[in-house]
Structure formats: C-alpha cells, structure tokens
C-alpha cells in the first residue's frame, strides 16, 4: 500500500472517530461526517442543511462530496475485497 493511500485511510479514521465522539456513539459504524451530513440533510435536520453545503465547499475538487461519501458508505466502497487463496 502506498503512502498516499495510508494517509487517506488515516484521515478517514480521524473523521470517523470525530463523528463517533460528536454523536457519543450514536452514528452508524464506519460513517464519516460527510456521509452523515448528507443522510441527515435528507431527513430534514437543520444543522445538516448548513453542514452539507459547507463540507461540499471544502471539498470543491470533488463533485457532490457528501453525496458520494454517503453512496460509498451504503455500497461499502472502502471495505476490503475478499481474495481467494
């Protein structure tokens, strides 16, 4: 695994830990703040209607960052793939 991928994995870990701390463990396992912001915005939460556009603006280089983070959580893009031996 290259160093860039390791750094990204570490940052995602910090993101997930931060969300777990903020929600006192009430968020979904393995969920990032971006994914949660999109999910909660769809449920009508006011804070998420503010947070989601702000986060998307921070990640201006990724189109629809929060939506794609949500899809990644649902489809488990980050999960390891099974390798037959």
C-alpha positions in Angstrom: 0.0 0.0 0.0 1.5 3.4 -1.0 2.0 6.2 1.5 -0.8 8.4 -0.1 -3.4 5.7 0.5 -2.2 5.2 4.1 -2.6 9.0 4.7 -6.1 9.0 3.3 -7.0 5.9 5.4 -5.7 7.7 8.5 -7.6 10.9 7.8 -10.8 8.9 7.2 -10.2 7.1 10.5 -9.9 10.5 12.3 -13.1 11.7 10.6 -15.0 8.6 11.7 -13.7 8.9 15.3 -14.7 12.6 15.3 -18.2 11.7 14.2 -18.4 8.9 16.8 -17.3 11.4 19.6 -19.8 14.1 18.5 -22.7 11.6 18.5 -21.5 9.8 21.6 -21.5 6.6 19.5 -25.0 7.3 18.0 -23.8 7.4 14.4 -23.5 4.4 12.1 -20.4 2.4 12.4 -17.8 3.4 9.8 -19.7 6.6 9.0 -17.9 9.8 8.1 -19.1 13.3 8.9 -19.6 13.9 5.2 -21.8 10.9 4.8 -23.8 11.6 7.9 -24.3 15.2 6.8 -25.9 14.1 3.6 -28.0 11.5 5.3 -29.3 13.9 8.0 -29.9 16.6 5.4 -32.2 14.2 3.6 -34.1 13.6 6.9 -34.6 17.4 7.2 -32.2 18.2 10.0 -31.4 21.9 10.1 -27.8 21.5 11.2 -27.2 19.2 8.2 -28.7 21.7 5.8 -25.9 24.0 6.8 -23.1 21.5 7.3 -23.5 19.6 4.0 -23.0 22.6 1.7 -20.1 23.8 3.8 -18.4 20.4 3.6 -19.0 20.2 -0.1 -17.4 23.6 -0.5 -14.3 22.4 1.5 -14.0 19.5 -1.0 -14.7 21.7 -4.0 -12.4 19.5 -6.1 -14.8 16.5 -5.6 -18.2 17.0 -7.2 -21.0 16.2 -4.6 -18.6 15.1 -2.0 -21.1 14.4 0.8 -23.5 12.5 -1.6 -20.6 10.4 -2.9 -19.4 9.7 0.7 -22.9 8.5 1.5 -23.0 6.2 -1.5 -19.6 4.9 -0.6 -20.9 4.0 2.9 -24.0 2.3 1.5 -22.1 0.4 -1.1 -19.1 -0.2 1.2 -16.5 1.0 -1.3 -13.8 1.2 1.4 -14.4 -2.4 2.5 -11.6 -4.9 1.8 -12.3 -7.3 -1.1 -12.3 -11.0 -0.4 -9.3 -12.7 -2.0 -9.5 -16.5 -2.6 -6.3 -18.3 -1.9 
